[in-house]
Amino acid sequence: MEHPEQPSQVQLNARNLRGVAHPLRVRILTVLRTEGPATATTLARRLDQNTGATSYHLRQLAEYGFIVEAPSRGGRRERWWQAAHVNTVVPDDSVLAGGEGLGVAYLQALGRVWSDAMTTAIEETASLSPEWREAQDFGDYVLTLTPAEAKELSADLHRLLRRRNSSPQPAGSPLPEGAARVAFQFQLFPTGVDRPISHPSDPE
């Protein structure tokens, strides 16, 4: 059965956060979005997991609407899965501050996955071609900004990245000669002793 074109994004809320606030589910969803449909077995090999673990987390992602069944490949009976959306919208403040800490757990899962991706990239730098070693970049800027200026900077970066990604390659499609899928990570947050902390008002 063919599935309609993926919606561009999914908005996280108090319910569906339960389905994705886990590092392995974030990794599975990332692979399905970037590399195309896969089975529990192929994902287990790709992510160095056992098939039981990937099967369980695929069922959870499906239950909460993040993935759907994909058409079978070559008559094989094993279930194939594909992402239901192109990307995920991080929850707003009300969801992050909601019950059970699921919003923070999701952000922690993202942090672990992104950190692992950067560590892997660093470890594999020596094996890159000279062209890609020169193109790869790691940077860290410390700026002095107000909250409004920080939001403006973040919006500018998102606009630039959307322009560069105006015609994205479908997941799993062949890439142009010499091209590679590139991960661009950025995090913007107050640091150190300057970090503003909000304290609840003292009870009257």
ABEGO torsion letter per residue (X at the ends): XBBBBBBABBBBBAAAAAAABBAAAAAAAAAAAAAEBBBAAAAAAAAGBBAAAAAAAAAAAAAAGABBBBBBBGGBABBBBBBABABBBBBBAAAAABBGGAAAAAAAAAAAAAAAAAAAAAAAAAABBAAAAAABBBBBBBBBBBAAAAAAAAAAAAAAAAAAAABBBBBGBBBBBGBBBBBBBBBBBBBEAABBBBBBBBBX
